[in-house]
């Protein structure tokens, strides 16, 4: 089964959201407005995989001019273990390399064992030298 890849567009929101909602461990979905803003800041980097006339996989890809980042890699359950996730990641890495981005990172929830196994199998290394912190801005605004 060979999916074709293309750059994600604003019009893919409903299909991409449906893919994300089928995956455990992906976190909360972006709103349409959030996706549009992300895509406008990172043109042509995020990818969708299409097969059988539908979006079956997706990944968000962006950069800060120094490092690349992948977010919310997901493939519908019936299409997993067919190389689609690998193809999505590889396409993003090619595009980041063309922009002279030399390193890419991905963050996972600590309980996402399937995700950890995938990234390890892809040759990515787990980093234990950094810690992630977050701050909810909406709490600050209250």
ROROTOR-166272 format. One record per residue (C-alpha): residue number from 0; x negated, y, z negated; residue in one letter. Coordinates in pm, 1 decimal. Each point is the difference from the previous one (the first is absolute). Example, Ala and Ser with C-alpha at 12.3 -4.5 7.8 and 13.67 -1.06 7.14 Angstrom:
BEGIN
<site 0 <-1230.0 -450.0 -780.0> 'A'>
<site 1 <-137.0 344.0 66.0> 'S'>
END
This chain:
BEGIN
<site 0 <0.0 0.0 0.0> 'X'>
<site 1 <-160.3 322.0 117.6> 'X'>
<site 2 <142.4 328.7 -117.1> 'X'>
<site 3 <-77.5 325.1 171.9> 'X'>
<site 4 <-118.7 291.6 -205.2> 'X'>
<site 5 <74.8 366.2 38.5> 'X'>
<site 6 <-32.7 315.7 -202.1> 'X'>
<site 7 <277.3 52.6 -251.5> 'X'>
<site 8 <237.4 287.7 72.4> 'X'>
<site 9 <258.9 188.3 -204.2> 'X'>
<site 10 <266.1 -198.4 182.7> 'X'>
<site 11 <-127.4 -325.0 -153.2> 'X'>
<site 12 <110.1 95.5 -350.4> 'X'>
<site 13 <301.0 -231.9 -35.0> 'X'>
<site 14 <-184.5 -300.0 146.5> 'X'>
<site 15 <-314.8 57.1 -205.8> 'X'>
<site 16 <200.7 51.3 -317.8> 'X'>
<site 17 <178.1 -332.0 65.6> 'X'>
<site 18 <-338.4 -174.3 31.3> 'X'>
<site 19 <-126.5 157.7 -322.1> 'X'>
<site 20 <312.3 -102.1 -188.2> 'X'>
<site 21 <-62.0 -367.0 91.3> 'X'>
<site 22 <-338.8 -4.4 -170.6> 'X'>
<site 23 <-67.1 -42.3 -370.8> 'X'>
<site 24 <-276.6 211.2 -148.8> 'X'>
<site 25 <17.1 283.6 252.8> 'X'>
<site 26 <129.0 264.6 -238.8> 'X'>
<site 27 <265.7 258.2 60.6> 'X'>
<site 28 <87.0 91.6 357.6> 'X'>
<site 29 <-71.9 341.2 140.6> 'X'>
<site 30 <287.2 226.9 93.5> 'X'>
<site 31 <43.9 94.6 364.0> 'X'>
<site 32 <-143.7 345.0 -74.2> 'X'>
<site 33 <-304.2 -147.2 -177.3> 'X'>
<site 34 <-68.9 -232.5 293.7> 'X'>
<site 35 <32.5 284.8 249.6> 'X'>
<site 36 <-246.5 212.9 -197.3> 'X'>
<site 37 <-246.1 -289.7 -31.2> 'X'>
<site 38 <13.3 -74.8 373.0> 'X'>
<site 39 <-42.6 366.1 94.3> 'X'>
<site 40 <-315.4 24.5 -214.9> 'X'>
<site 41 <-139.8 -324.7 139.8> 'X'>
<site 42 <107.4 -12.7 365.3> 'X'>
<site 43 <-23.6 -335.4 182.1> 'X'>
<site 44 <-158.5 -183.3 -294.3> 'X'>
<site 45 <294.9 -186.9 -156.2> 'X'>
<site 46 <112.3 -305.4 194.6> 'X'>
<site 47 <301.3 -220.9 57.3> 'X'>
<site 48 <4.3 -352.2 140.8> 'X'>
<site 49 <289.1 -82.8 231.8> 'X'>
<site 50 <121.1 -344.4 99.0> 'X'>
<site 51 <329.7 -139.0 119.5> 'X'>
<site 52 <122.6 355.6 58.5> 'X'>
<site 53 <-45.6 114.7 -357.9> 'X'>
<site 54 <-253.3 142.6 -243.7> 'X'>
<site 55 <-138.2 -295.6 -195.9> 'X'>
<site 56 <-297.9 162.7 -170.6> 'X'>
<site 57 <-133.3 339.0 -100.9> 'X'>
<site 58 <-288.9 175.6 -168.4> 'X'>
<site 59 <-62.4 359.3 -95.8> 'X'>
<site 60 <-349.1 128.2 72.6> 'X'>
<site 61 <-150.2 333.4 -93.0> 'X'>
<site 62 <-323.0 171.5 -94.5> 'X'>
<site 63 <-136.9 294.3 -192.5> 'X'>
<site 64 <-274.1 75.1 260.3> 'X'>
<site 65 <-239.1 -218.0 -199.7> 'X'>
<site 66 <176.0 -326.9 -91.1> 'X'>
<site 67 <282.7 -190.4 161.2> 'X'>
<site 68 <290.7 -147.8 -190.2> 'X'>
<site 69 <253.5 -267.3 85.5> 'X'>
<site 70 <339.1 -8.4 -167.9> 'X'>
<site 71 <302.2 -227.9 0.1> 'X'>
<site 72 <-121.6 -272.0 234.7> 'X'>
<site 73 <298.0 -228.9 50.3> 'X'>
<site 74 <122.7 -269.4 237.8> 'X'>
<site 75 <346.8 -153.7 -2.5> 'X'>
<site 76 <-3.2 -344.2 -166.8> 'X'>
<site 77 <88.7 -194.7 317.7> 'X'>
<site 78 <-299.3 150.4 182.0> 'X'>
<site 79 <-271.7 -42.5 -262.3> 'X'>
<site 80 <-312.6 -210.1 46.8> 'X'>
<site 81 <-1.0 74.1 370.9> 'X'>
<site 82 <-276.7 262.1 10.4> 'X'>
<site 83 <230.1 302.8 4.4> 'X'>
<site 84 <-129.4 152.3 -326.0> 'X'>
<site 85 <-358.3 -56.7 111.1> 'X'>
<site 86 <68.5 166.3 335.3> 'X'>
<site 87 <162.9 298.9 -169.6> 'X'>
<site 88 <-298.1 46.5 -231.9> 'X'>
<site 89 <-253.9 -40.5 280.1> 'X'>
<site 90 <177.0 258.6 215.9> 'X'>
<site 91 <-4.6 248.8 -285.7> 'X'>
<site 92 <-369.6 -62.4 -60.0> 'X'>
<site 93 <-77.9 57.2 368.4> 'X'>
<site 94 <187.1 329.4 -7.9> 'X'>
<site 95 <-173.0 111.9 -320.6> 'X'>
<site 96 <-339.1 -90.1 147.5> 'X'>
<site 97 <78.7 213.1 305.5> 'X'>
<site 98 <47.1 291.0 -242.3> 'X'>
<site 99 <-339.5 -78.0 -157.5> 'X'>
<site 100 <154.6 -116.8 -326.8> 'X'>
<site 101 <-250.2 -246.3 -146.1> 'X'>
<site 102 <188.3 -165.2 -287.8> 'X'>
<site 103 <358.0 -102.0 -58.3> 'X'>
<site 104 <177.8 -89.5 -323.3> 'X'>
<site 105 <324.3 -161.4 -100.3> 'X'>
<site 106 <163.6 -0.5 -342.7> 'X'>
<site 107 <211.8 -289.3 -125.5> 'X'>
<site 108 <208.7 -59.1 -305.9> 'X'>
<site 109 <-195.7 -228.6 -231.7> 'X'>
<site 110 <279.0 -258.8 19.9> 'X'>
<site 111 <-4.5 -18.5 381.0> 'X'>
<site 112 <-177.4 -334.5 37.7> 'X'>
<site 113 <103.3 -52.9 362.3> 'X'>
<site 114 <-138.9 339.9 89.8> 'X'>
<site 115 <-324.3 -64.2 -186.6> 'X'>
<site 116 <-42.2 -334.7 178.0> 'X'>
<site 117 <62.5 164.2 339.6> 'X'>
<site 118 <-253.8 278.6 -49.2> 'X'>
<site 119 <-260.8 -240.6 -136.7> 'X'>
<site 120 <49.5 -230.5 299.2> 'X'>
<site 121 <-46.3 302.9 228.2> 'X'>
<site 122 <-342.3 58.9 -154.4> 'X'>
<site 123 <92.8 298.7 -213.6> 'X'>
<site 124 <-163.6 16.7 -339.7> 'X'>
<site 125 <171.4 67.0 -326.6> 'X'>
<site 126 <-145.7 297.0 -181.1> 'X'>
<site 127 <-30.2 -13.6 -373.7> 'X'>
<site 128 <-204.1 320.0 -27.0> 'X'>
<site 129 <294.1 236.0 40.9> 'X'>
<site 130 <322.2 50.9 -190.3> 'X'>
<site 131 <320.1 145.4 138.9> 'X'>
<site 132 <198.6 263.1 -186.6> 'X'>
<site 133 <323.2 165.8 102.2> 'X'>
<site 134 <205.6 294.3 -117.7> 'X'>
<site 135 <369.3 50.6 73.7> 'X'>
<site 136 <35.9 357.8 121.3> 'X'>
<site 137 <376.8 1.2 -43.3> 'X'>
<site 138 <-55.6 -37.3 -375.4> 'X'>
<site 139 <-220.9 310.6 6.2> 'X'>
<site 140 <265.2 200.1 185.8> 'X'>
<site 141 <272.8 -74.7 -257.4> 'X'>
END
